C-alpha cells in the first residue's frame, strides 16, 4: 500500500465519522443536555451569571431551544468537516486544517458528554478513540508523513476501542448493555441466555485482539478479525432495526449509527493492508538477495 492509498483510507474514515455525527446532530439529538441540565455542576454558574433560579432555567423553553440550536450548529460543523476530510491535502489552506481540528476537539467533547450520560463510565470515553482519533491521525499524517508512528497510533486506537467494547460485552466489570442483547436477538434466531453467552465470547475475543495486533506474528489475522467484527457491529445497528419494520423511517432512524462506526472496520483493514504490503516487499527483497 502506498501513501496515497493510506491517505485515502484516512480521509474516507474521517468522512464517515463526521458525516454520521452530522446526520445525528441535524436530524436527531446528542447528549448535551446531560451537561446543561446538570444541577450540581451548573446551578452556581446560572445563579451568578443570569441571576435566575435553577427551576426557572430548566423549565424555560428558551433553554431547550438554545440547546437545540447548539446541536444543529455542531451538526453543520461536522458536515463541513466531512467535506473537508475528502478534499483536504498537504497544500490545502490553513483554515481547512483549523476547521478539522475544531471538529476533532468537538468529537472529544461529544465523547465526554456520552461518558457523562452513561454514569461516568470511563471506558465509554475510550471506546470512542477510533472516532475522535481518526481525524487527528489524518491531520498528523498530512503534516508529518510518519507512517510507522501513524500505524502505532492507529493500533492503539483499535486496541482501546476493542478493549472497552469487550469490557461491556462480558458484563463483568460493567453491566452488559441492553442494546447489545437486543441487537443480537433481533439478528440471530436465539434465546436471551445464548445471546449473552455469545457476547461474552465476543468480549473475550476483543481482549485477545487488542493484544494480538501488537504481536508481529499474530497482528495480521488479528487485524482481519478486527476489520470483520468492526464492520459487523456497525452494520448490526441498522440490520437489527429491520426486525421491527423494513421501511425508510427505520433506515433513517438507525443509519447514522452505522455510518460513524464504519471506521471501526476500515481502520483495522488499513493497518492490515499496509502490513501485508510491507511484508510482501520484504519477502521480494529477501528473494532477490538470495537469487543474487
ABEGO torsion letter per residue (X at the ends): XBAAAAAAAAAAAAAAAAAAAAAAAAABBBAAAAAAABAAAAAAAAAAAAGBBAAAAAABAAAAAAAAAAAAAAAAAAAAAAAAAAABBAABBAAAAAAAAAAAAAAAAAAAAAAAAAGGBAAAAAAAAAAAAAAAAAAAAAAAGBAAAAAAAAAAAAAAAAAAAAAAAAGAABBBBAAAAAAAAAABBBBAAAAAAAAAAAAAAAAAAAAAAABAAAAAAAAAAAAAAAAAAAAAAAAAAAAABBBAAAAAAAAAAAAAAAAAAAAAAAAAAAAAAAAAAAAAAAAAAAAX
